[in-house]
Amino acid sequence: MKLDRLLAGALVVGVAVATPAGAQQTAPLVYSQALPPQQVQAVQERLRQSGTYNGAADGVWGPDSQAALERFQQSHQLQVTGQLNQATAATLGFDPNAPLPAAVAVPPPGDQLRPASVREVQARLRALNFYSGAVDGMWGGSTQAAIERFQQGRGLQPNGQLNPATLSAMGLSSDAMAYR
C-alpha cells in the first residue's frame, strides 16, 4: 500500500485525551491508523539513531517518544506537528512510497543475557582494553559504559546495545549470545 494512500486518513500522534479520572494519557502512535508495537519500535529506533530519543525502543508510545518526535521535527526544520506524517517519516529514513517496516531487530538489553554470554562480552572488552572490571557475568554500569566506549572508539552509535554491528566489531557472533 502506498504511503500517500495511507495518509488519506487523519494522522494523530500522541494527542492527550482525558481519562474518566481527568488524568492525561498519550494516544497511540498512528500513521493513518494505529501502528502495532513492532512499527512503533521501528520509529523509536530511528529516533534513537537521530539522537533525539534516549528511551528504550520497546514499542510503547509514551510521553518520551512523543517529545522525541517533536524534537526530531524541530531539529530537521519540519513543521512540529507531533504527527508521524509523510515528511517526518521520509526524514526519518522510511521510504515514503512504502508502508513502515514491520519490525526492526532490536536486541534485548544486556541485563537479559545469560551470565556466560555476559562473561564472554566482558572478557572481549577487557582484551580490547575497554573494560577493567571483573569478568563475573554480572551486567552492570561498568559493562554498559565499556560497550559505549567501545562503540564510540569504533565509530558506532554509542548506545550501549549489543546489536549485530557492535558484536561483529567485537569479533563475537550474535548467534552465540544466549538470552534468559
C-alpha atoms as an extended CHARMM CRD file, in Angstrom:
* protein
*
       180  EXT
         1         1  MET       CA              0.0000000000        0.0000000000        0.0000000000  PROA      1               0.0000000000
         2         2  LYS       CA              1.4490000000        3.3560000000       -0.9670000000  PROA      2               0.0000000000
         3         3  LEU       CA              2.2560000000        5.8840000000        1.7200000000  PROA      3               0.0000000000
         4         4  ASP       CA              0.1120000000        8.5580000000        0.1070000000  PROA      4               0.0000000000
         5         5  ARG       CA             -2.8970000000        6.2370000000        0.3560000000  PROA      5               0.0000000000
         6         6  LEU       CA             -2.0510000000        5.5560000000        3.9810000000  PROA      6               0.0000000000
         7         7  LEU       CA             -2.0420000000        9.2760000000        4.6090000000  PROA      7               0.0000000000
         8         8  ALA       CA             -5.5520000000        9.7020000000        3.2930000000  PROA      8               0.0000000000
         9         9  GLY       CA             -6.9310000000        9.3410000000        6.8080000000  PROA      9               0.0000000000
        10        10  ALA       CA             -6.3360000000       11.7090000000        9.6500000000  PROA      10              0.0000000000
        11        11  LEU       CA             -2.9690000000       11.4490000000       11.3190000000  PROA      11              0.0000000000
        12        12  VAL       CA             -2.8940000000       11.7150000000       15.0490000000  PROA      12              0.0000000000
        13        13  VAL       CA              0.1760000000       11.1090000000       17.1520000000  PROA      13              0.0000000000
        14        14  GLY       CA              0.2360000000       11.4390000000       20.8820000000  PROA      14              0.0000000000
        15        15  VAL       CA             -2.8230000000       13.6060000000       21.3230000000  PROA      15              0.0000000000
        16        16  ALA       CA             -3.5960000000       13.9670000000       25.0090000000  PROA      16              0.0000000000
        17        17  VAL       CA             -7.0070000000       12.6330000000       25.9060000000  PROA      17              0.0000000000
        18        18  ALA       CA             -8.7650000000       12.9830000000       29.2010000000  PROA      18              0.0000000000
        19        19  THR       CA             -9.4500000000        9.8050000000       31.1150000000  PROA      19              0.0000000000
        20        20  PRO       CA            -12.5460000000        9.4880000000       33.2690000000  PROA      20              0.0000000000
        21        21  ALA       CA            -10.4360000000       10.4460000000       36.2920000000  PROA      21              0.0000000000
        22        22  GLY       CA             -9.2410000000       13.5570000000       34.4320000000  PROA      22              0.0000000000
        23        23  ALA       CA             -5.6420000000       12.3100000000       34.0680000000  PROA      23              0.0000000000
        24        24  GLN       CA             -3.7830000000       12.7970000000       30.7960000000  PROA      24              0.0000000000
        25        25  GLN       CA             -2.5480000000        9.8890000000       28.6730000000  PROA      25              0.0000000000
        26        26  THR       CA             -0.7200000000        9.7920000000       25.3680000000  PROA      26              0.0000000000
        27        27  ALA       CA             -2.6750000000        8.2800000000       22.4990000000  PROA      27              0.0000000000
        28        28  PRO       CA             -1.0260000000        5.5370000000       20.4350000000  PROA      28              0.0000000000
        29        29  LEU       CA              1.2840000000        6.4010000000       17.5540000000  PROA      29              0.0000000000
        30        30  VAL       CA             -0.6260000000        6.2830000000       14.2810000000  PROA      30              0.0000000000
        31        31  TYR       CA              0.2030000000        6.6180000000       10.6400000000  PROA      31              0.0000000000
        32        32  SER       CA             -3.3320000000        6.9150000000        9.2460000000  PROA      32              0.0000000000
        33        33  GLN       CA             -4.1810000000        4.0920000000       11.6410000000  PROA      33              0.0000000000
        34        34  ALA       CA             -2.7250000000        2.9260000000       14.9150000000  PROA      34              0.0000000000
        35        35  LEU       CA              0.6910000000        1.3370000000       14.4670000000  PROA      35              0.0000000000
        36        36  PRO       CA              1.4070000000       -2.0460000000       16.0260000000  PROA      36              0.0000000000
        37        37  PRO       CA              4.2020000000       -2.2170000000       18.6050000000  PROA      37              0.0000000000
        38        38  GLN       CA              6.7480000000       -3.5110000000       16.0640000000  PROA      38              0.0000000000
        39        39  GLN       CA              6.2830000000       -0.4580000000       13.8660000000  PROA      39              0.0000000000
        40        40  VAL       CA              6.3480000000        1.8990000000       16.8600000000  PROA      40              0.0000000000
        41        41  GLN       CA              9.6080000000        0.1800000000       17.8020000000  PROA      41              0.0000000000
        42        42  ALA       CA             10.9790000000        0.9310000000       14.3100000000  PROA      42              0.0000000000
        43        43  VAL       CA             10.1160000000        4.6210000000       14.7140000000  PROA      43              0.0000000000
        44        44  GLN       CA             11.6520000000        4.7130000000       18.2000000000  PROA      44              0.0000000000
        45        45  GLU       CA             14.8500000000        3.1050000000       16.9100000000  PROA      45              0.0000000000
        46        46  ARG       CA             15.1440000000        5.7200000000       14.1470000000  PROA      46              0.0000000000
        47        47  LEU       CA             14.5970000000        8.4610000000       16.7390000000  PROA      47              0.0000000000
        48        48  ARG       CA             17.3610000000        6.8760000000       18.8790000000  PROA      48              0.0000000000
        49        49  GLN       CA             19.6780000000        6.8300000000       15.8780000000  PROA      49              0.0000000000
        50        50  SER       CA             18.9590000000       10.5120000000       15.2930000000  PROA      50              0.0000000000
        51        51  GLY       CA             19.9270000000       11.3090000000       18.8820000000  PROA      51              0.0000000000
        52        52  THR       CA             16.5300000000       12.7160000000       19.8480000000  PROA      52              0.0000000000
        53        53  TYR       CA             15.3150000000        9.7030000000       21.8560000000  PROA      53              0.0000000000
        54        54  ASN       CA             17.1320000000        8.1080000000       24.7770000000  PROA      54              0.0000000000
        55        55  GLY       CA             14.4800000000        5.6640000000       25.8920000000  PROA      55              0.0000000000
        56        56  ALA       CA             14.0830000000        2.0080000000       25.0780000000  PROA      56              0.0000000000
        57        57  ALA       CA             12.8600000000        1.0520000000       21.6220000000  PROA      57              0.0000000000
        58        58  ASP       CA             10.1490000000       -1.0190000000       23.2750000000  PROA      58              0.0000000000
        59        59  GLY       CA              7.1700000000       -0.4590000000       21.0090000000  PROA      59              0.0000000000
        60        60  VAL       CA              5.2820000000        1.5450000000       23.6460000000  PROA      60              0.0000000000
        61        61  TRP       CA              4.4970000000        5.0930000000       22.5440000000  PROA      61              0.0000000000
        62        62  GLY       CA              4.5930000000        7.3660000000       25.5570000000  PROA      62              0.0000000000
        63        63  PRO       CA              5.4350000000       10.9470000000       26.5050000000  PROA      63              0.0000000000
        64        64  ASP       CA              9.1970000000       10.4340000000       25.9870000000  PROA      64              0.0000000000
        65        65  SER       CA              8.6460000000        9.0580000000       22.4780000000  PROA      65              0.0000000000
        66        66  GLN       CA              6.2510000000       11.8900000000       21.6990000000  PROA      66              0.0000000000
        67        67  ALA       CA              8.7090000000       14.5390000000       22.8810000000  PROA      67              0.0000000000
        68        68  ALA       CA             11.4840000000       12.8970000000       20.8460000000  PROA      68              0.0000000000
        69        69  LEU       CA              9.3540000000       13.0090000000       17.6890000000  PROA      69              0.0000000000
        70        70  GLU       CA              8.7030000000       16.6990000000       18.2370000000  PROA      70              0.0000000000
        71        71  ARG       CA             12.4290000000       17.3780000000       18.8740000000  PROA      71              0.0000000000
        72        72  PHE       CA             13.2500000000       15.4780000000       15.6930000000  PROA      72              0.0000000000
        73        73  GLN       CA             10.7970000000       17.5550000000       13.6930000000  PROA      73              0.0000000000
        74        74  GLN       CA             12.1530000000       20.7860000000       15.1430000000  PROA      74              0.0000000000
        75        75  SER       CA             15.8080000000       19.8510000000       14.5810000000  PROA      75              0.0000000000
        76        76  HSD       CA             15.0930000000       18.9280000000       10.9420000000  PROA      76              0.0000000000
        77        77  GLN       CA             13.1450000000       22.1220000000       10.2030000000  PROA      77              0.0000000000
        78        78  LEU       CA              9.9010000000       20.1940000000        9.8190000000  PROA      78              0.0000000000
        79        79  GLN       CA              6.5970000000       21.5710000000       10.9820000000  PROA      79              0.0000000000
        80        80  VAL       CA              6.3460000000       20.4870000000       14.6230000000  PROA      80              0.0000000000
        81        81  THR       CA              3.0490000000       18.6760000000       14.4980000000  PROA      81              0.0000000000
        82        82  GLY       CA              3.7950000000       15.7650000000       16.7830000000  PROA      82              0.0000000000
        83        83  GLN       CA              2.3860000000       13.6150000000       13.9940000000  PROA      83              0.0000000000
        84        84  LEU       CA              4.1220000000       10.8730000000       12.0730000000  PROA      84              0.0000000000
        85        85  ASN       CA              3.3010000000       12.3680000000        8.7070000000  PROA      85              0.0000000000
        86        86  GLN       CA              4.8390000000       11.7260000000        5.2910000000  PROA      86              0.0000000000
        87        87  ALA       CA              7.5540000000       14.3960000000        5.6470000000  PROA      87              0.0000000000
        88        88  THR       CA              8.5880000000       13.1690000000        9.0890000000  PROA      88              0.0000000000
        89        89  ALA       CA              8.6050000000        9.5180000000        8.0210000000  PROA      89              0.0000000000
        90        90  ALA       CA             10.7330000000       10.3350000000        4.9610000000  PROA      90              0.0000000000
        91        91  THR       CA             13.1680000000       12.4150000000        7.0300000000  PROA      91              0.0000000000
        92        92  LEU       CA             13.4480000000        9.5110000000        9.4780000000  PROA      92              0.0000000000
        93        93  GLY       CA             14.6140000000        7.4420000000        6.5130000000  PROA      93              0.0000000000
        94        94  PHE       CA             11.4740000000        5.4630000000        5.7920000000  PROA      94              0.0000000000
        95        95  ASP       CA             10.5460000000        5.0660000000        2.1190000000  PROA      95              0.0000000000
        96        96  PRO       CA              7.6330000000        7.4750000000        1.5460000000  PROA      96              0.0000000000
        97        97  ASN       CA              6.2260000000        5.1380000000       -1.1310000000  PROA      97              0.0000000000
        98        98  ALA       CA              6.0710000000        2.0990000000        1.1200000000  PROA      98              0.0000000000
        99        99  PRO       CA              4.4210000000        1.2490000000        4.4110000000  PROA      99              0.0000000000
       100       100  LEU       CA              6.5310000000        1.4800000000        7.5290000000  PROA      100             0.0000000000
       101       101  PRO       CA              8.6650000000       -1.6000000000        8.1500000000  PROA      101             0.0000000000
       102       102  ALA       CA              7.0470000000       -4.3780000000       10.0980000000  PROA      102             0.0000000000
       103       103  ALA       CA              9.8410000000       -4.5790000000       12.6240000000  PROA      103             0.0000000000
       104       104  VAL       CA             13.3340000000       -3.5180000000       13.4650000000  PROA      104             0.0000000000
       105       105  ALA       CA             15.5180000000       -6.1070000000       15.1280000000  PROA      105             0.0000000000
       106       106  VAL       CA             16.3640000000       -4.5370000000       18.4470000000  PROA      106             0.0000000000
       107       107  PRO       CA             18.3800000000       -6.7950000000       20.6930000000  PROA      107             0.0000000000
       108       108  PRO       CA             17.2440000000       -7.3320000000       24.2520000000  PROA      108             0.0000000000
       109       109  PRO       CA             19.0660000000       -5.3070000000       26.8960000000  PROA      109             0.0000000000
       110       110  GLY       CA             22.3400000000       -6.7630000000       28.0800000000  PROA      110             0.0000000000
       111       111  ASP       CA             20.9000000000       -7.4570000000       31.5160000000  PROA      111             0.0000000000
       112       112  GLN       CA             18.7800000000      -10.1550000000       29.8440000000  PROA      112             0.0000000000
       113       113  LEU       CA             21.8550000000      -12.0570000000       28.6770000000  PROA      113             0.0000000000
       114       114  ARG       CA             22.7950000000      -15.2750000000       30.4010000000  PROA      114             0.0000000000
       115       115  PRO       CA             25.8240000000      -14.9060000000       32.6880000000  PROA      115             0.0000000000
       116       116  ALA       CA             28.0280000000      -16.9660000000       30.3350000000  PROA      116             0.0000000000
       117       117  SER       CA             27.2720000000      -14.5370000000       27.4850000000  PROA      117             0.0000000000
       118       118  VAL       CA             27.9210000000      -11.5240000000       29.7210000000  PROA      118             0.0000000000
       119       119  ARG       CA             31.2880000000      -13.0630000000       30.7290000000  PROA      119             0.0000000000
       120       120  GLU       CA             32.1440000000      -13.5120000000       27.0500000000  PROA      120             0.0000000000
       121       121  VAL       CA             31.3560000000       -9.8540000000       26.3390000000  PROA      121             0.0000000000
       122       122  GLN       CA             33.2630000000       -8.6750000000       29.4080000000  PROA      122             0.0000000000
       123       123  ALA       CA             36.3060000000      -10.8040000000       28.5520000000  PROA      123             0.0000000000
       124       124  ARG       CA             36.3680000000       -9.4890000000       24.9990000000  PROA      124             0.0000000000
       125       125  LEU       CA             36.0190000000       -5.8730000000       26.1410000000  PROA      125             0.0000000000
       126       126  ARG       CA             38.8310000000       -6.4550000000       28.6460000000  PROA      126             0.0000000000
       127       127  ALA       CA             41.0760000000       -7.9470000000       25.9410000000  PROA      127             0.0000000000
       128       128  LEU       CA             40.3870000000       -4.8500000000       23.8330000000  PROA      128             0.0000000000
       129       129  ASN       CA             41.2160000000       -2.5390000000       26.8050000000  PROA      129             0.0000000000
       130       130  PHE       CA             37.7010000000       -1.1010000000       27.1580000000  PROA      130             0.0000000000
       131       131  TYR       CA             36.7590000000       -2.8810000000       30.3990000000  PROA      131             0.0000000000
       132       132  SER       CA             38.7030000000       -3.2020000000       33.6300000000  PROA      132             0.0000000000
       133       133  GLY       CA             36.0350000000       -4.6750000000       35.8880000000  PROA      133             0.0000000000
       134       134  ALA       CA             35.5650000000       -8.2590000000       36.9800000000  PROA      134             0.0000000000
       135       135  VAL       CA             34.6620000000      -10.8380000000       34.3490000000  PROA      135             0.0000000000
       136       136  ASP       CA             31.8580000000      -12.1060000000       36.5510000000  PROA      136             0.0000000000
       137       137  GLY       CA             28.8780000000      -12.4690000000       34.2390000000  PROA      137             0.0000000000
       138       138  MET       CA             27.0130000000       -9.6770000000       36.0160000000  PROA      138             0.0000000000
       139       139  TRP       CA             25.6450000000       -6.9490000000       33.7760000000  PROA      139             0.0000000000
       140       140  GLY       CA             26.1710000000       -3.5650000000       35.3430000000  PROA      140             0.0000000000
       141       141  GLY       CA             27.0360000000        0.0470000000       34.7490000000  PROA      141             0.0000000000
       142       142  SER       CA             30.7150000000       -0.6520000000       34.1050000000  PROA      142             0.0000000000
       143       143  THR       CA             29.9080000000       -3.2440000000       31.4360000000  PROA      143             0.0000000000
       144       144  GLN       CA             27.3870000000       -0.8740000000       29.8380000000  PROA      144             0.0000000000
       145       145  ALA       CA             29.8640000000        2.0190000000       29.8910000000  PROA      145             0.0000000000
       146       146  ALA       CA             32.5880000000       -0.1860000000       28.3920000000  PROA      146             0.0000000000
       147       147  ILE       CA             30.3010000000       -1.1030000000       25.4940000000  PROA      147             0.0000000000
       148       148  GLU       CA             29.5330000000        2.5720000000       24.8860000000  PROA      148             0.0000000000
       149       149  ARG       CA             33.2530000000        3.4530000000       24.9360000000  PROA      149             0.0000000000
       150       150  PHE       CA             33.9470000000        0.5810000000       22.5580000000  PROA      150             0.0000000000
       151       151  GLN       CA             31.1960000000        1.7210000000       20.1860000000  PROA      151             0.0000000000
       152       152  GLN       CA             32.4380000000        5.2930000000       20.2430000000  PROA      152             0.0000000000
       153       153  GLY       CA             36.0180000000        4.1410000000       19.6590000000  PROA      153             0.0000000000
       154       154  ARG       CA             34.9230000000        2.0940000000       16.6460000000  PROA      154             0.0000000000
       155       155  GLY       CA             32.7480000000        4.8100000000       15.1020000000  PROA      155             0.0000000000
       156       156  LEU       CA             29.5000000000        3.0460000000       16.0040000000  PROA      156             0.0000000000
       157       157  GLN       CA             26.4920000000        4.7180000000       17.5660000000  PROA      157             0.0000000000
       158       158  PRO       CA             27.3550000000        4.7250000000       21.2820000000  PROA      158             0.0000000000
       159       159  ASN       CA             24.0250000000        3.4090000000       22.5520000000  PROA      159             0.0000000000
       160       160  GLY       CA             25.3000000000        0.5950000000       24.7610000000  PROA      160             0.0000000000
       161       161  GLN       CA             23.2700000000       -2.0150000000       22.8780000000  PROA      161             0.0000000000
       162       162  LEU       CA             24.7710000000       -5.2970000000       21.8020000000  PROA      162             0.0000000000
       163       163  ASN       CA             23.4590000000       -5.0230000000       18.2730000000  PROA      163             0.0000000000
       164       164  PRO       CA             24.8800000000       -7.1130000000       15.4050000000  PROA      164             0.0000000000
       165       165  ALA       CA             27.2600000000       -4.3300000000       14.2880000000  PROA      165             0.0000000000
       166       166  THR       CA             28.7150000000       -3.9870000000       17.7920000000  PROA      166             0.0000000000
       167       167  LEU       CA             29.0810000000       -7.7220000000       18.3030000000  PROA      167             0.0000000000
       168       168  SER       CA             30.7200000000       -8.0860000000       14.8950000000  PROA      168             0.0000000000
       169       169  ALA       CA             33.1650000000       -5.2570000000       15.6440000000  PROA      169             0.0000000000
       170       170  MET       CA             33.9970000000       -7.0410000000       18.9060000000  PROA      170             0.0000000000
       171       171  GLY       CA             34.6420000000      -10.2510000000       16.9960000000  PROA      171             0.0000000000
       172       172  LEU       CA             31.6850000000      -12.0120000000       18.6190000000  PROA      172             0.0000000000
       173       173  SER       CA             28.7940000000      -13.7940000000       16.9440000000  PROA      173             0.0000000000
       174       174  SER       CA             25.2660000000      -12.6300000000       17.6960000000  PROA      174             0.0000000000
       175       175  ASP       CA             24.2520000000      -16.2950000000       17.4420000000  PROA      175             0.0000000000
       176       176  ALA       CA             26.4950000000      -17.0690000000       20.4220000000  PROA      176             0.0000000000
       177       177  MET       CA             24.6280000000      -14.6260000000       22.6930000000  PROA      177             0.0000000000
       178       178  ALA       CA             22.1560000000      -16.5260000000       24.8470000000  PROA      178             0.0000000000
       179       179  TYR       CA             19.2460000000      -14.6990000000       26.4560000000  PROA      179             0.0000000000
       180       180  ARG       CA             17.3300000000      -15.7170000000       29.5430000000  PROA      180             0.0000000000
